[in-house]
Amino acid sequence: MSRSDSQSSSAEQYEDEDLKRSLNTRQMAMMAIGGAIGVGLFYGSSGAISYAGPSVLLAYALAGAAIFIVCRAVGEMATAEPVSGATVSYASRYIHPFVGYAIGWTSLLGCVAGSGAEFTALGKYVQYWFPSFPIWASGLIGMVLMGVINLISVSFYGESQFWLSAVKVVTIIVMVIGGLIIIFTGIGNGGHPVMLTNLTVDGFMPNGLSGLLFSVVMVAFAFGGSESVAYTAGEAKDVKKTMPRAVNGVFWSIVLFYLGSTFVILCMWPWDKMKGVGSPFVRVFASLGIPAAASIINFVVITASLSAVSSGIFMYSRQLYNLSLQGSAPSILSKVSKKKIPYVSVLTVVLMQLVGIALMAVLPERAFALFSSITVFMLVFSWVAELVSEYHFRSIKRREGKEDELTFKLPLYPFSNFYALAFMGLVMIMMAIMPEYRISYLVTIPWMILLAVLFVLQRRSANKQTGTTSDEDLDNPGPSIGEADLDTTLSGEGHEIMADS
């Protein structure tokens, strides 16, 4: 069977997951909006502003467009084939089994780096109130709390994410409205309107085009987790209805929360005074003599960190769970509790977060930059895989005459897909140029080589048991795996499930 034919035959198949569909429309809608608001907006925005000045608004707009395209691409596939593994599952079937394998296992490295970045930010914000409290201790408390929430039940996780997201959403809306009032009326600033002076004093691109290009890396980090709602597809009620609503909510997160809040910050504070001052959100309100408001914002960014950690546990554990169903990870990772939680995968992710906390304790000063650089690489790798998967997925549907059956299509395909891929390429180039982000290549390239070797060894071992050739195995875009077939996954046998079931 040719690769093209094999891909087509798998287009109607996806993994048979033993999970419970408990997430409702209300939870998913807020999770999608809140998921797009990570600690990068609160903590990383000061660095992006110091690079680009007011042109960071353009960086957020360009990046936001690319990320929304990624969300729509993954939403298109998740609506048609709702599995919790999302990227792992789609990449295995529509690109190559190794890509899904690499994404799944790289999630562990991403877990260490991503949780380390979130815990570093969490610790710094706790120190706003308790200066002597160790950063690693804040991270440990947050990890245990969010780990327990993920182990109780999917519906409990969804409800916790709803309220954590609601806190972020409501506070940023109030911040934007309050900031606009201060900017244009002077209320809260001694009756002196700030107006647009700080936004225009040094021009739109004070550091030139290079400043804008350098800022896109930090901006990309801020958008991490925006597509995480796709990982709820395997545990959501009425996916064809809830997924489109949830994904489209990301658009308003980008417009209102990223562009709106950054506009307010740039107007209220000189762009060249932002570097190394922590969260511009906290600083702006504190400088206006409203300490209570600064504490409120500080509380909000702590909830943002906790929300991101909890979302990461959910997302990474589902990747490992799906990888296990494909036979590319130990079968124990696919074990579920009575509440249908893949608890072994959840505990594995939590243990990897401990590694992030340990590294954070050893490298506290450089931790955030180190972790965020690795996280950006992992994010871009995953986003590219999602875009390429959608391109092949859509091509197969078109070739089979089933494109019109898709209920949630990526707009302007394939040009929107190409734009997002080009943006991801730009981010990777800028990371190679920037010294503080170049280190991510020193970690991830050897990691990918190691995964490639392990993948080949695993497939050769499986081939010896089944009598298949390496060429046949590596050409297979990946079978769909059923729960009943866990004992035979390494032999390449799949359990076929229709997408409409």
Wavefront OBJ file of the C-alpha trace (Angstrom):
o trace
v 0.000 0.000 0.000
v 1.369 3.427 -0.881
v 1.851 6.085 1.760
v -0.905 8.204 0.212
v -3.376 5.317 0.183
v -2.462 4.343 3.722
v -3.042 7.871 4.919
v -6.407 7.971 3.223
v -7.476 4.715 4.805
v -6.650 6.035 8.247
v -8.477 9.306 7.744
v -11.681 7.846 9.157
v -9.943 6.211 12.140
v -8.796 7.405 15.493
v -7.797 5.916 18.816
v -10.444 4.247 20.971
v -9.916 6.065 24.257
v -11.384 4.886 27.545
v -12.112 8.398 28.807
v -15.300 10.081 29.978
v -16.897 13.003 28.125
v -17.582 15.353 31.044
v -16.568 18.845 29.893
v -19.502 21.107 29.014
v -19.818 24.131 26.735
v -19.453 26.674 29.549
v -16.244 25.115 30.824
v -14.667 24.682 27.407
v -15.481 28.224 26.289
v -13.823 29.766 29.339
v -10.926 27.297 29.211
v -10.194 28.305 25.616
v -10.234 32.010 26.428
v -8.284 31.578 29.640
v -5.874 29.116 28.063
v -4.744 31.828 25.675
v -3.863 34.045 28.651
v -0.723 32.618 30.172
v 1.911 33.963 32.496
v 3.831 35.133 29.420
v 1.375 38.008 28.977
v 1.896 39.184 32.552
v 5.568 38.371 33.045
v 7.129 38.142 29.588
v 5.479 41.204 28.053
v 7.984 43.587 29.665
v 10.860 41.929 27.785
v 8.995 42.046 24.475
v 8.168 45.729 25.008
v 11.807 46.553 25.788
v 12.836 45.040 22.436
v 10.135 46.427 20.160
v 8.652 49.437 21.933
v 5.182 50.322 20.621
v 5.712 48.045 17.607
v 5.181 45.125 19.988
v 1.505 45.690 19.146
v 2.314 44.642 15.583
v 4.243 41.635 16.903
v 1.223 40.554 18.945
v -1.051 41.047 15.932
v 1.164 38.994 13.586
v 1.727 36.274 16.172
v -1.914 36.323 17.203
v -3.022 35.732 13.626
v -0.646 32.766 13.316
v -1.739 31.263 16.642
v -5.417 31.659 15.809
v -4.760 29.813 12.537
v -3.098 27.016 14.532
v -6.117 26.860 16.835
v -8.512 26.713 13.890
v -6.377 24.036 12.208
v -6.354 21.841 15.293
v -10.026 22.639 15.892
v -10.877 21.430 12.388
v -9.278 18.048 13.073
v -10.524 17.796 16.659
v -14.117 18.404 15.581
v -13.898 15.672 12.948
v -11.771 13.251 14.981
v -12.139 14.018 18.715
v -9.269 12.398 20.600
v -7.548 13.720 23.704
v -4.110 13.061 22.213
v -4.688 15.791 19.611
v -1.294 16.626 18.082
v 0.249 13.240 18.931
v -2.596 11.385 17.251
v -2.900 13.632 14.188
v 0.853 13.862 13.551
v 1.216 10.072 13.728
v -1.475 9.548 11.103
v -1.088 12.533 8.809
v 2.684 13.143 8.835
v 4.631 10.129 10.132
v 4.576 7.925 13.250
v 7.943 9.350 14.312
v 6.558 12.894 14.439
v 3.790 11.821 16.806
v 6.326 9.792 18.774
v 8.669 12.782 19.034
v 5.904 15.168 20.097
v 4.623 12.765 22.718
v 7.978 12.122 24.347
v 9.118 15.703 23.877
v 6.114 16.632 25.991
v 8.124 15.384 28.971
v 10.960 17.770 28.156
v 8.394 20.485 27.509
v 6.814 19.656 30.848
v 10.111 20.198 32.655
v 10.811 23.468 30.842
v 7.245 24.775 30.750
v 6.465 24.032 34.378
v 9.845 25.448 35.367
v 9.016 28.732 33.635
v 5.550 28.863 35.202
v 6.842 27.982 38.674
v 9.596 30.598 38.408
v 7.004 33.241 37.586
v 4.706 31.944 40.330
v 7.494 32.179 42.891
v 8.386 35.730 41.886
v 4.802 36.872 42.292
v 4.492 35.199 45.696
v 7.637 37.104 46.685
v 5.788 40.335 45.916
v 3.972 39.679 49.213
v 6.542 37.454 50.957
v 10.018 38.519 49.759
v 11.910 35.808 51.654
v 9.686 32.890 50.616
v 11.715 30.516 48.367
v 10.655 30.364 44.732
v 10.993 26.581 44.665
v 8.625 26.242 47.643
v 5.910 28.169 45.814
v 6.409 25.889 42.831
v 6.160 22.753 44.961
v 2.903 23.880 46.577
v 1.440 24.812 43.196
v 2.468 21.483 41.675
v 0.854 19.410 44.439
v -2.353 21.457 44.377
v -2.793 21.291 40.598
v -1.805 17.627 40.501
v -4.543 16.731 42.974
v -7.112 18.690 40.967
v -6.188 16.734 37.832
v -6.574 13.421 39.658
v -10.056 14.019 41.116
v -12.165 14.032 37.939
v -12.292 15.645 34.505
v -15.391 17.652 35.406
v -13.672 18.963 38.558
v -10.636 19.931 36.496
v -12.906 21.704 34.024
v -14.693 23.606 36.777
v -11.417 24.676 38.403
v -10.103 25.895 35.061
v -13.363 27.759 34.481
v -12.956 29.807 37.658
v -9.201 30.304 37.317
v -9.781 31.534 33.767
v -12.697 33.707 34.862
v -10.452 35.499 37.364
v -7.965 36.340 34.601
v -10.612 37.376 32.105
v -12.599 39.635 34.437
v -9.499 41.299 35.876
v -7.951 42.081 32.504
v -11.240 43.513 31.256
v -11.382 45.771 34.330
v -7.707 46.654 33.857
v -8.217 47.645 30.217
v -11.324 49.716 30.960
v -9.724 51.341 34.011
v -6.532 52.013 32.085
v -8.403 53.704 29.253
v -10.210 55.914 31.772
v -6.894 56.935 33.337
v -5.282 57.504 29.939
v -7.979 59.764 28.547
v -9.494 61.409 31.666
v -6.666 61.484 34.209
v -8.856 59.925 36.911
v -6.521 58.107 39.281
v -3.538 60.086 37.985
v -4.073 63.407 39.730
v -6.448 64.586 37.045
v -3.701 64.539 34.408
v -4.632 62.510 31.311
v -1.734 60.383 30.113
v -3.046 60.338 26.541
v -0.769 58.816 23.872
v 2.499 60.569 24.722
v 4.339 57.459 25.910
v 3.123 55.579 22.853
v 4.435 58.066 20.302
v 7.397 59.854 21.889
v 10.133 57.669 20.323
v 8.263 56.540 17.230
v 6.528 53.274 16.472
v 9.755 51.248 16.030
v 12.332 52.868 18.340
v 14.722 49.923 17.895
v 14.009 49.491 14.204
v 12.882 46.356 12.414
v 15.361 44.213 14.355
v 13.658 45.120 17.628
v 10.316 44.011 16.219
v 11.762 40.727 14.947
v 13.494 39.946 18.242
v 10.255 40.510 20.145
v 8.350 37.821 18.223
v 10.115 35.080 20.206
v 8.886 36.437 23.542
v 5.473 37.063 22.048
v 5.330 33.447 20.869
v 6.066 32.308 24.424
v 3.160 34.412 25.679
v 0.752 32.513 23.403
v 1.809 29.098 24.673
v -1.176 26.931 25.544
v -3.630 28.730 23.288
v -4.415 25.504 21.436
v -4.667 23.393 24.605
v -8.466 23.298 24.330
v -8.034 20.802 21.469
v -6.768 18.262 24.004
v -10.185 18.307 25.659
v -11.827 16.907 22.506
v -11.709 13.348 23.797
v -13.439 14.337 27.035
v -15.913 16.976 25.850
v -19.659 16.674 25.462
v -21.096 17.361 21.998
v -17.713 18.132 20.397
v -19.139 19.358 17.087
v -20.906 22.134 18.998
v -18.521 22.952 21.832
v -15.191 22.842 19.978
v -15.994 25.565 17.386
v -17.296 27.888 20.103
v -14.273 27.295 22.275
v -11.706 27.769 19.505
v -13.345 30.948 18.200
v -13.107 32.364 21.721
v -9.330 32.450 21.297
v -9.752 35.249 18.736
v -11.267 37.577 21.325
v -8.541 36.668 23.795
v -5.946 37.854 21.304
v -7.734 41.077 20.364
v -8.940 42.195 23.788
v -6.442 40.756 26.218
v -3.155 40.891 24.314
v -3.606 43.897 22.065
v -5.893 45.765 24.472
v -3.813 45.316 27.616
v -0.514 45.967 25.827
v -1.919 49.186 24.346
v -2.889 50.371 27.838
v 0.537 49.490 29.262
v 2.380 51.313 26.474
v 0.277 54.419 27.005
v 0.695 54.458 30.777
v 4.417 53.777 31.054
v 7.474 54.598 28.902
v 8.398 51.549 26.851
v 12.124 51.884 27.669
v 11.461 51.608 31.414
v 9.974 48.131 31.246
v 12.972 45.812 31.107
v 13.798 43.981 34.320
v 10.908 45.435 36.333
v 8.798 42.289 36.610
v 5.199 42.461 35.539
v 4.227 45.744 33.860
v 0.683 45.046 35.058
v 1.735 45.243 38.694
v 4.101 48.142 38.171
v 1.623 50.351 36.334
v -0.997 50.101 39.057
v 1.502 50.425 41.892
v 2.987 53.567 40.307
v -0.457 55.157 40.311
v -0.634 54.905 44.088
v -3.196 52.099 44.118
v -1.417 49.344 46.075
v -4.615 47.351 46.528
v -5.022 47.207 42.753
v -1.411 46.060 42.391
v -2.045 43.266 44.875
v -5.154 42.281 42.954
v -3.172 42.076 39.719
v -0.517 40.075 41.553
v -3.170 37.630 42.723
v -4.441 37.338 39.157
v -1.047 36.451 37.714
v -0.642 33.814 40.420
v -3.933 32.271 39.287
v -2.647 32.519 35.706
v 0.438 30.531 36.679
v -1.606 27.894 38.496
v -4.042 27.662 35.598
v -1.166 27.175 33.151
v 0.395 24.478 35.346
v -2.921 22.626 35.635
v -3.526 22.927 31.895
v -0.031 21.596 31.242
v -0.639 18.551 33.437
v -3.866 17.843 31.559
v -2.368 18.354 28.095
v 0.913 16.482 28.603
v -0.774 13.559 30.368
v -3.192 13.121 27.460
v -0.290 13.136 25.024
v 1.403 10.330 26.948
v -1.889 8.460 27.240
v -2.464 8.631 23.485
v 1.152 7.666 22.812
v 0.607 4.567 24.933
v -2.491 3.650 22.930
v -0.385 3.835 19.770
v 2.124 1.392 21.262
v 4.901 3.992 21.411
v 4.958 4.224 25.207
v 4.583 1.697 28.045
v 1.040 0.355 28.266
v 0.876 1.312 31.935
v 0.536 4.945 30.844
v -2.881 4.134 29.373
v -4.317 2.910 32.669
v -7.335 4.910 33.841
v -9.028 5.293 37.220
v -12.675 4.651 38.036
v -13.273 8.320 37.195
v -11.703 7.686 33.765
v -8.575 9.711 34.547
v -5.296 8.483 32.976
v -3.776 8.667 36.431
v -0.427 7.027 35.632
v 0.206 9.585 32.889
v -0.878 12.392 35.217
v 1.507 11.225 37.950
v 4.314 10.879 35.397
v 3.830 14.481 34.312
v 3.780 15.670 37.932
v 7.055 13.832 38.595
v 8.609 15.573 35.595
v 7.464 18.886 37.038
v 9.502 18.019 40.113
v 12.558 17.970 37.868
v 11.668 21.479 36.703
v 11.398 22.635 40.312
v 14.772 21.058 41.146
v 16.448 22.835 38.235
v 14.740 26.038 39.264
v 16.256 25.721 42.751
v 19.745 25.184 41.294
v 19.508 27.912 38.640
v 17.129 30.510 40.097
v 18.626 33.534 38.371
v 18.716 32.051 34.873
v 15.791 29.699 35.266
v 13.074 31.725 33.564
v 15.159 32.558 30.474
v 16.420 28.960 30.184
v 13.010 27.378 30.625
v 11.192 29.844 28.398
v 13.693 29.366 25.535
v 13.220 25.581 25.592
v 9.462 26.022 25.928
v 9.282 28.245 22.851
v 11.136 25.625 20.792
v 8.720 22.917 21.962
v 5.721 25.116 21.260
v 6.841 25.950 17.735
v 7.661 22.301 17.012
v 4.167 21.308 18.117
v 2.496 24.158 16.201
v 4.323 23.253 12.992
v 3.261 19.623 13.388
v -0.350 20.710 13.872
v -0.266 22.877 10.747
v 1.354 20.194 8.594
v -1.080 17.587 9.943
v -4.039 19.793 9.037
v -2.647 20.383 5.545
v -2.468 16.630 4.875
v -5.767 15.977 6.662
v -7.556 18.531 4.488
v -5.822 17.281 1.342
v -7.030 13.747 2.042
v -10.589 14.934 2.613
v -10.472 16.906 -0.635
v -9.063 13.957 -2.581
v -11.765 11.669 -1.197
v -14.509 14.177 -1.988
v -15.364 14.568 1.698
v -14.140 18.119 2.285
v -17.698 19.476 2.399
v -18.459 17.115 5.289
v -16.109 19.062 7.554
v -18.185 21.250 9.859
v -15.396 23.519 11.153
v -12.948 24.347 8.379
v -9.772 26.397 8.586
v -10.538 29.650 6.695
v -8.494 30.585 3.609
v -6.897 27.134 3.371
v -4.126 26.564 2.329
v -2.850 30.156 2.357
v -3.622 30.713 6.035
v -1.713 27.528 6.803
v 1.289 28.738 4.795
v 1.274 32.107 6.595
v 1.346 30.462 10.009
v 4.163 28.117 8.931
v 6.167 31.100 7.652
v 5.708 32.863 10.981
v 6.918 29.779 12.846
v 9.975 29.704 10.601
v 10.680 33.335 11.510
v 10.493 32.515 15.214
v 12.965 29.644 14.799
v 15.399 31.858 12.887
v 15.248 34.602 15.515
v 15.802 32.044 18.274
v 19.003 30.925 16.553
v 20.187 34.542 16.405
v 19.342 35.546 19.995
v 21.990 34.266 22.490
v 19.500 33.806 25.338
v 17.312 31.548 23.180
v 20.044 29.795 21.195
v 20.611 27.471 24.140
v 17.330 25.736 23.350
v 18.948 24.237 20.230
v 21.779 22.810 22.340
v 19.189 20.911 24.368
v 16.540 19.991 21.823
v 18.671 18.887 18.852
v 20.480 16.135 20.826
v 17.098 15.224 22.326
v 15.561 14.762 18.871
v 18.517 12.647 17.738
v 18.097 10.454 20.817
v 14.374 10.053 20.099
v 15.083 9.114 16.471
v 17.483 6.375 17.584
v 15.014 5.052 20.166
v 12.188 5.115 17.610
v 14.173 3.048 15.099
v 15.246 0.569 17.768
v 11.682 0.182 18.983
v 10.351 -0.406 15.472
v 13.089 -2.935 14.685
v 12.240 -4.805 17.873
v 8.574 -4.835 16.890
v 9.451 -5.991 13.363
v 11.384 -8.980 14.699
v 8.260 -10.050 16.557
v 5.921 -9.613 13.587
v 8.179 -10.462 10.658
v 7.538 -7.130 8.898
v 10.290 -5.159 7.211
v 11.617 -1.833 8.381
v 10.537 -0.166 5.147
v 6.963 -1.368 5.540
v 6.834 -0.247 9.139
v 8.350 3.182 8.654
v 6.116 3.874 5.661
v 2.979 3.267 7.746
v 1.485 6.620 8.781
v 0.245 5.058 11.978
v -2.609 2.708 12.791
v -5.499 3.628 15.006
v -5.250 1.866 18.318
v -8.106 0.574 20.398
v -8.232 0.014 24.130
v -8.692 -3.723 23.577
v -5.545 -3.891 21.472
v -3.017 -2.569 23.981
v -1.309 -5.946 24.190
v -0.777 -6.049 20.427
v 0.091 -2.438 19.626
v 3.766 -3.144 19.019
v 2.775 -5.608 16.311
v 1.050 -2.777 14.424
v -2.477 -4.165 14.794
v -5.132 -1.485 15.168
v -8.700 -1.210 16.321
v -10.729 0.707 13.756
v -13.105 3.340 15.030
v -15.258 5.423 12.742
v -14.979 9.171 13.190
v -18.727 9.558 13.566
v -19.057 6.993 16.328
l 1 2 3 4 5 6 7 8 9 10 11 12 13 14 15 16 17 18 19 20 21 22 23 24 25 26 27 28 29 30 31 32 33 34 35 36 37 38 39 40 41 42 43 44 45 46 47 48 49 50 51 52 53 54 55 56 57 58 59 60 61 62 63 64 65 66 67 68 69 70 71 72 73 74 75 76 77 78 79 80 81 82 83 84 85 86 87 88 89 90 91 92 93 94 95 96 97 98 99 100 101 102 103 104 105 106 107 108 109 110 111 112 113 114 115 116 117 118 119 120 121 122 123 124 125 126 127 128 129 130 131 132 133 134 135 136 137 138 139 140 141 142 143 144 145 146 147 148 149 150 151 152 153 154 155 156 157 158 159 160 161 162 163 164 165 166 167 168 169 170 171 172 173 174 175 176 177 178 179 180 181 182 183 184 185 186 187 188 189 190 191 192 193 194 195 196 197 198 199 200 201 202 203 204 205 206 207 208 209 210 211 212 213 214 215 216 217 218 219 220 221 222 223 224 225 226 227 228 229 230 231 232 233 234 235 236 237 238 239 240 241 242 243 244 245 246 247 248 249 250 251 252 253 254 255 256 257 258 259 260 261 262 263 264 265 266 267 268 269 270 271 272 273 274 275 276 277 278 279 280 281 282 283 284 285 286 287 288 289 290 291 292 293 294 295 296 297 298 299 300 301 302 303 304 305 306 307 308 309 310 311 312 313 314 315 316 317 318 319 320 321 322 323 324 325 326 327 328 329 330 331 332 333 334 335 336 337 338 339 340 341 342 343 344 345 346 347 348 349 350 351 352 353 354 355 356 357 358 359 360 361 362 363 364 365 366 367 368 369 370 371 372 373 374 375 376 377 378 379 380 381 382 383 384 385 386 387 388 389 390 391 392 393 394 395 396 397 398 399 400 401 402 403 404 405 406 407 408 409 410 411 412 413 414 415 416 417 418 419 420 421 422 423 424 425 426 427 428 429 430 431 432 433 434 435 436 437 438 439 440 441 442 443 444 445 446 447 448 449 450 451 452 453 454 455 456 457 458 459 460 461 462 463 464 465 466 467 468 469 470 471 472 473 474 475 476 477 478 479 480 481 482 483 484 485 486 487 488 489 490 491 492 493 494 495 496 497 498 499 500 501
